């Protein structure tokens, strides 16, 4: 769930609370939090666009997935999940990073391909549902 889904809008307080949580986990520094929060300042270069936005994509990069604060998953599993999400979010830098991490964790090419296939299949399903949602709006407006 995104912040905008929880609050119905983008607002500084929600971002500040979420960034504080990430800071407590040592995933974000105070300087990085300030950089994100600066997007809400009126003199921010894209302030007008931010006022209209319903979501913002912020990357959190950790040097080693094994250092994430939860330990129910292995470092290999976290790397595979990271690669799947990198593909789902179409982030070329994340894809490079997590592909290298997977290879460093002795994950096979076959496993990497399976993760990409699974992520792509899920994304295709999501896009299909979004298409249905669009058609429903068109139908409600008598355009179909």
N, C-alpha and C positions, 0 to 999 in steps of 0.2 A: 504494500500500500504506500502511495506517495503522500508527501505532506499535503499537497493540494487536495487529495481525496479525503484526508482527515479533516482539514480546515475549510475546504471549499475555496481557498484562495492561497496565494503565496504571501506569507507574511514573515517579517523579520523575527518575531518572537518564536514562531515554530522552528525556523531555521536555527536560531540561537540555541534552543533546547536540544535539538537533534545534534548540532555540532558539539555541544557540551558533552553529550553522551559519547560521541566519537572521540572527543578529547580525553575523557576518562579512560577509554580503552587504549589510549596512545596510538590511535589511528590517524588523528589530525592534530597538528600543533596549534597553539594559540594564534600564531601568525597566519596560518592557513585558514583558521576560522574567521579571523578579521578580514581576510581577503574575500571570502565568500559573503560575509555580511556587508561588505562595501557595495555589493550589488544593489542593496536597498537604499543607498544614499542618493539624494536628488541629483548630485553632480556626477553620478556614475554615467559613463558614456552611453549606456543602453538603458537608462532609467525608464524611458517611455515604453520600451519593449518589455521590460520587467513588469511594469504596471499592468500590462495586458496578458502576460504569460500565465498559463495554468500549471506549468511544471518547469523544473530546471534540472539538468543532468549534471551532477557533480561527481568526479572520480575521486576515489580514495585509493591510493597506491601504497601497498606495503612491500618492503624489500623482500620478505620471505613469508609465503603463505603459512608455513608451519608456525610462525610467530603470532598468528591470529589468536585471540584470547579463548577460543573454545577448543576442546580437545576430543570431542566425540567422533570427529572425522580425522582420518589420516592426512598427512600433507599431500599425498598423491590424490586422494579424493577431493581435497580442497582445490588442487591445481586443475583437476578435470572440471569441477563445477565452475571455477573461474574461466576456463576456456569456453565452456558452454555459454556462460553469461556474456563473455566478450563477443562471441558470435551473435548472440541474441540482440545485443545492443549495437552491433556493427561498429565496434571501436577498433580501428586498425592497430593502434598502439597496444591496447590490451591483448589483442590476438597475438601479436608478436611476443609480448611479455609472457603470456600464459602458455604459448606453444613452447617457448624456451624452457619455462619452468617445468612443463610436463616432460620434456625430453631430459631435463636434468634429474627428474624423479624416476627415470627409466620406464616411463609410460610408453607403450608401443605405438607405432604408427596406426595399427588397426584400432587401438583404443581411442586414439585421437580422432580418427575418422568416424568412429561410432558416436562419440560425443558431439561432433559437428553435425552428423546426420540427425541425431536426436533433437538437438537444439533447433535445427532447421525445420524439422517436422513440426515441432511445437509452434515455431514462429509462423509457419504456413497456416496452421490451424487458427492462430490468433488473427492473422490477416483476413482469413476467410470470414471469421465471426465479425470483424470490423466491416467487411463488405456487406454482410447481412444487416448489420446495424444501419449502415448508410441507406440500403434499400428500404428498410423500415421507415426511415425519415421521409424518403421520397414517396413511399406509399401513403403515409399519413397526410402528406401535402398534395395528394392526388396527382402525382407526376408519373406514376407507373400504371 
